[in-house]
Amino acid sequence: MACRRIPRLYMASSLRRPFPVIRSFSSTTANRSTENSSLVHGLKDKLKDAMRAKDKERLNVLRSLMAEITNASKTPNPVNSDAKLLVLLKKQIASSEKALEEFEMAKRDDLVEKERGQIQVLKGYLEEIPVLSKEQVDRLVDEAVRSLQGSGEKADFKSVMRDVMKQISGKPVDQSYVVEKIKSVTS
């Protein structure tokens, strides 16, 4: 009689291997920052509204924005505030304007119209973000210069920029205007 193999199920428990333990590790935390962005969280609702309205142009723009936000969430600098969303929108507008120029050179009128529509939608969302006004930036720069001069330090570009950036960190602001204002004050 041939030797029959006994199925593992019927073997003594000491001979069976234990089931493997499945472990998952994540290098990112679920919520890195306590900053809240009403516009970032509202994009999903706007996406649903665009789907219901069957607005393909707005829908495509929102999908690309959501994809960029998702990709950024996997990096050390996620888009979790209006200031970071402002930077992302400006980057998207710049890339669309560059594509628009290329399409115009190639005489692709269909793609030119598509890019113009995307730029309009992106600029609409850009206008929804409340940014610091030029008067507020002027006041912050003047305060930084006065505080540096009051403490006896030289009010050079680097030190004024450091103080101003501490005050406006995390707030949506036009960075180019800040740099321009500091250069005009320190020169």
C-alpha positions in Angstrom: 0.0 0.0 0.0 1.4 3.3 -1.0 2.0 6.0 1.5 -0.7 8.5 1.4 0.0 12.1 2.1 -2.1 13.7 4.9 -3.6 17.0 4.0 -2.2 19.9 6.0 -5.5 20.7 7.4 -5.4 17.4 9.4 -1.9 17.6 10.6 -1.1 18.3 14.2 -1.1 22.0 15.0 2.5 22.0 16.0 3.5 21.0 12.5 1.4 23.7 10.8 2.9 27.0 9.9 1.2 30.0 11.4 -0.6 32.3 9.0 1.5 35.2 7.9 0.8 38.5 9.5 0.1 41.3 7.1 1.6 44.6 8.2 1.4 47.9 6.4 3.7 50.8 7.1 3.2 54.3 6.0 5.8 57.0 5.9 3.3 59.8 5.7 0.9 60.9 8.4 -2.8 61.3 7.8 -2.9 64.9 8.8 0.4 66.8 8.6 -1.0 70.2 9.2 -3.8 71.9 11.0 -4.1 74.5 8.2 -7.5 74.5 6.6 -8.3 75.6 3.1 -11.9 76.2 2.4 -11.2 76.2 -1.4 -9.2 73.0 -1.4 -12.0 71.2 0.4 -14.6 72.8 -1.7 -13.1 71.6 -5.0 -14.8 68.2 -4.6 -18.2 69.9 -4.4 -17.3 72.0 -7.4 -16.3 68.9 -9.3 -19.7 67.3 -8.5 -21.5 70.5 -9.6 -19.5 70.6 -12.9 -20.5 66.9 -13.5 -24.1 67.6 -12.9 -24.0 70.7 -15.2 -22.1 68.7 -17.8 -19.6 71.5 -18.0 -16.7 69.6 -19.6 -14.3 72.5 -19.6 -14.6 73.2 -15.9 -14.7 69.5 -15.2 -11.4 68.9 -16.9 -9.7 71.8 -15.1 -11.0 70.6 -11.7 -9.9 67.0 -12.4 -6.4 68.2 -13.3 -6.3 70.3 -10.2 -7.5 67.4 -8.0 -4.8 65.2 -9.6 -2.1 67.8 -8.8 -3.3 68.1 -5.2 -3.3 64.3 -4.9 0.2 64.1 -6.3 1.4 66.9 -4.0 -0.1 65.1 -1.0 2.4 62.3 -1.5 5.3 64.8 -1.2 6.7 66.6 1.8 4.8 69.7 0.7 1.1 68.9 0.3 -1.4 71.5 -0.9 -3.4 72.0 2.3 -3.8 75.8 2.5 -5.0 78.6 0.3 -1.5 79.9 -0.1 -0.2 76.6 -1.5 -3.3 76.4 -3.8 -2.5 79.9 -5.0 0.9 78.8 -6.0 -0.5 75.7 -7.7 -3.1 77.7 -9.7 -0.5 80.2 -10.8 1.7 77.3 -12.0 -1.2 75.8 -13.9 -2.0 79.1 -15.5 1.6 79.6 -16.6 1.7 76.2 -18.1 -1.6 76.8 -19.9 -0.3 80.1 -21.3 2.8 78.5 -22.5 0.8 75.7 -24.2 -1.5 78.5 -25.7 1.5 80.2 -27.3 2.7 76.9 -28.8 -0.7 76.1 -30.2 -1.0 79.5 -31.7 2.4 79.0 -33.4 1.2 75.7 -34.7 -2.1 77.3 -35.9 -4.2 74.8 -33.9 -7.3 76.9 -33.4 -9.2 74.1 -31.7 -6.6 73.7 -29.0 -6.1 77.5 -28.6 -9.8 77.8 -27.7 -9.6 74.9 -25.3 -6.5 76.5 -23.5 -8.2 79.9 -23.3 -11.2 78.3 -21.7 -9.0 76.5 -19.2 -7.1 79.7 -18.4 -10.4 81.5 -17.7 -11.6 78.8 -15.4 -8.3 78.8 -13.5 -8.3 82.6 -13.2 -11.8 82.4 -11.8 -10.6 80.1 -9.0 -7.5 82.3 -8.5 -9.8 85.2 -7.9 -11.7 83.3 -5.2 -8.6 83.0 -3.0 -8.4 86.0 -0.6 -4.9 87.4 -0.8 -3.2 90.0 1.3 -3.7 93.4 -0.3 -0.9 95.7 -1.4 -1.6 98.0 1.5 -1.3 95.2 4.0 2.0 94.1 2.4 3.2 97.7 2.5 2.4 98.0 6.2 4.1 94.7 7.0 7.3 95.8 5.2 7.3 99.2 6.8 6.8 97.6 10.3 9.7 95.2 9.6 12.0 98.0 8.5 11.1 100.1 11.6 11.6 97.2 14.0 15.0 96.4 12.4 16.1 100.0 12.6 14.8 100.3 16.2 16.9 97.3 17.3 20.0 98.8 15.7 20.2 96.3 12.8 20.8 97.3 9.2 17.5 97.0 7.2 19.0 95.1 4.3 17.0 93.0 1.8 17.7 89.7 3.5 16.8 90.7 7.0 13.6 92.5 6.0 12.6 89.6 3.8 13.1 87.2 6.7 10.9 89.3 9.1 8.2 89.8 6.5 8.1 86.1 5.5 7.7 85.1 9.2 4.6 87.3 9.4 3.0 86.2 6.1 3.9 82.5 6.2 0.9 80.4 5.3 -1.1 83.4 4.0 -1.9 83.8 0.3 0.2 86.7 -1.0 1.6 87.9 -4.3 5.3 87.0 -3.7 6.5 89.1 -6.6 4.9 92.3 -5.1 6.5 91.5 -1.7 10.0 91.2 -3.3 9.4 94.4 -5.4 8.3 96.4 -2.3 11.3 95.2 -0.2 13.7 96.0 -2.9 12.3 99.5 -3.3 12.4 100.1 0.5 15.9 98.7 1.1 17.7 100.3 -1.9 
